[in-house]
Amino acid sequence: MDYIGHKCPVCQKNFHADDDIVVCPECGTPHHRECYEELGHCCHEELHAQGYDYQEENAPEKTDVKICPSCGHQNDSSHFFCGKCGAPLSPGQNANQQQTPPQGGGFGIPFGQQQSQQDGNTAFNMPFMDPLAGVDSNTDFGDGVTAGEAAKYVKQNTPYFIRVFNNIKTMNKSKFNFAAALFTGGYLLYRKMYKLGALFAFIQVALLVVESYLTIAYSSLYSEFLNIYYHSMSSGAAVSELGKYMADLSTSEQLILYLPTLVELARIAMMIVFGICFNRMYFKHCKKQINKIKATAAEGENPETILQTKGGVNTPLAISLMITYLIIMYLPTIISGLL
């Protein structure tokens, strides 16, 4: 049985995932270990003779809610993250689920007695991943946005972003985002920053198209240049031979040879800038969108539910853009092979 959200019958405090809980071997009543040891026996000891069974007495009603595995808070079944602490809610974690207490860890038999090896449930033996990376859900991120609200909107990879957002807010320090550097405009679209993402994805694709066009349209010039280059390197007279070759070319031909390198340098510069600036850009975007959602939520709508559905990422769009990018990138090689 899953005791998260239940109350200790001694201190009347809710059980949490990281609590040290002991279960009475007679009736199955859970206690905080310190409460059990202070009392010295099960709080329902006088009912044992009557066949009292805690699990039957406290069988959960079937209701359309989700119990947070971190804090025990009851959430609407449509939520993906806890409304109290921001922890992710398992799609199958609802109030009418039952779990057998796992070995060791949080649930223990009183005074070191050994539990049966037959349950096989090790869910609570695994370390809990804090989606807020140790940041309190009520931490103010500025502009009326809390860490818990930001976690609901970010959804994917929340520990990284919440930690980064907190550092930006408290110390004005960010981190280099390698995913943003590698995929630039595509990563913006993936994170649902559509306007800015569309602009830079277009610039990125346009630079790639220009580079591919030059490679295809002037393939003979590039082949000739590469042959001269490799021959001069092998002969040990690279400077003189390449200098003579470039001097014989027209200004437009020299520009055509330099353009792919210039385009590549522009792409690299854009990647570096995005890697440095993305986290701050995304932080501002998240706060803006969260406030917009809270301000425009219709009467009767739950802003927390809207945050979870409007936020997150757009994976299909990112995959489509990546396929397009790869096609354009390898198009010159494909065409060269066909010619």
C-alpha positions, -999 to 999 in steps of 0.1 A, spaced: 0 0 0 12 35 -8 12 56 24 21 89 8 -5 114 17 -18 94 46 -14 107 82 7 92 109 -19 82 136 4 94 163 16 129 152 -12 134 125 14 146 99 13 135 63 38 109 51 62 119 24 84 99 0 115 105 21 100 97 55 112 67 75 80 48 79 75 16 99 44 -7 95 28 -27 123 33 -64 115 -1 -72 131 -25 -47 115 -4 -28 89 -8 6 105 20 29 93 39 52 118 68 75 116 96 55 131 103 81 158 66 81 167 65 43 169 96 42 190 83 69 213 50 52 218 66 18 221 39 -1 203 13 2 176 -13 29 183 -40 4 174 -26 -24 197 -59 -26 216 -78 -33 184 -56 -62 173 -77 -88 192 -107 -76 172 -89 -83 139 -84 -46 130 -68 -42 95 -55 -7 85 -55 -14 48 -92 -24 48 -101 5 71 -83 31 49 -89 16 14 -88 46 -9 -119 57 -26 -120 56 -64 -116 92 -74 -103 110 -104 -72 126 -88 -35 121 -89 -14 119 -57 20 137 -59 47 111 -52 68 139 -35 45 157 -11 13 137 -11 -8 166 -25 -40 156 -44 -41 170 -79 -66 170 -106 -62 141 -130 -56 164 -159 -24 178 -143 11 166 -152 29 184 -124 20 188 -88 2 221 -80 20 224 -47 56 214 -52 59 212 -90 70 175 -91 60 155 -122 30 133 -117 32 98 -132 5 93 -158 -7 62 -139 -3 76 -104 -38 82 -90 -56 79 -58 -70 44 -63 -36 28 -70 -21 5 -44 15 -3 -39 31 -28 -16 56 -12 7 91 -17 -8 120 -33 10 143 -10 30 144 28 23 113 47 34 91 18 47 105 -5 74 94 -32 97 96 -22 134 129 -28 152 148 -43 123 124 -72 115 128 -85 80 102 -78 54 90 -104 29 111 -107 -2 80 -113 -24 68 -78 -30 94 -68 -56 84 -31 -56 116 -10 -56 100 23 -66 110 41 -34 145 25 -33 154 47 -63 167 83 -57 140 109 -62 147 134 -90 138 168 -77 123 187 -107 130 220 -90 167 211 -84 164 221 -48 148 254 -55 116 261 -34 85 261 -56 75 295 -41 108 312 -50 101 345 -68 116 345 -103 105 381 -109 75 396 -127 51 377 -104 63 342 -116 74 315 -91 97 286 -96 68 262 -94 50 280 -123 82 280 -143 86 242 -138 50 236 -150 57 256 -181 91 243 -189 82 206 -183 111 189 -201 145 192 -184 131 213 -156 160 206 -131 185 222 -155 164 252 -164 150 259 -129 186 259 -115 198 282 -144 168 305 -139 175 307 -102 212 316 -109 202 343 -133 177 358 -108 200 356 -78 235 360 -92 229 373 -127 249 343 -140 239 319 -168 254 288 -184 264 279 -220 236 259 -236 251 234 -260 218 223 -274 209 258 -284 244 263 -299 241 231 -320 206 236 -333 201 274 -329 168 283 -346 155 247 -345 160 247 -307 140 279 -304 111 263 -323 115 231 -301 111 253 -270 80 270 -286 97 303 -291 80 305 -325 86 340 -337 123 343 -329 128 306 -338 112 310 -372 135 340 -380 167 324 -370 157 290 -385 152 308 -418 186 325 -415 202 292 -407 186 274 -436 193 303 -459 230 302 -451 230 265 -457 212 269 -490 237 295 -502 266 272 -492 250 242 -510 242 263 -541 278 275 -544 291 240 -539 268 226 -567 270 255 -592 307 260 -590 318 224 -583 344 225 -611 361 256 -596 361 240 -561 375 207 -575 402 226 -593 411 245 -562 413 214 -541 435 196 -566 459 226 -566 458 227 -528 466 190 -523 493 191 -549 509 221 -534 508 206 -499 525 174 -511 551 193 -531 560 216 -501 554 247 -522 519 255 -509 523 293 -506 539 299 -540 516 276 -560 484 287 -542 494 323 -545 500 319 -583 467 301 -587 447 327 -569 464 356 -588 452 340 -621 416 340 -609 392 368 -615 378 388 -585 344 371 -587 360 336 -588 381 345 -557 350 357 -539 332 324 -548 360 304 -533 359 325 -501 321 326 -497 316 291 -483 342 298 -456 326 331 -447 292 315 -446 305 288 -423 321 314 -400 288 332 -398 270 300 -388 296 293 -362 294 328 -348 256 325 -346 259 291 -328 283 306 -302 260 336 -296 230 314 -291 248 291 -267 257 321 -246 224 340 -247 197 313 -250 191 306 -213 184 343 -206 162 346 -236 142 315 -226 139 328 -190 123 360 -203 101 341 -227 88 317 -199 80 346 -176 62 365 -204 41 335 -215 32 325 -179 19 360 -171 1 360 -204 -16 327 -196 -26 338 -161 -40 370 -174 -60 355 -202 -73 324 -184 -111 324 -188 -133 322 -157 -135 287 -144 -102 276 -161 -73 264 -140 -42 284 -150 -20 255 -138 -36 232 -163 -32 257 -191 5 262 -181 12 225 -185 -6 222 -219 7 254 -234 43 249 -222 68 221 -228 83 215 -262 72 209 -298 90 177 -308 73 171 -342 83 205 -355 119 201 -343 121 167 -361 107 181 -393 132 210 -393 160 186 -386 151 164 -416 149 195 -438 183 207 -425 199 173 -432 184 171 -467 198 205 -476 232 197 -460 237 165 -480 220 176 -512 253 187 -529 268 153 -521 238 135 -535 237 156 -567 274 152 -572 271 115 -570 243 115 -596 262 137 -621 
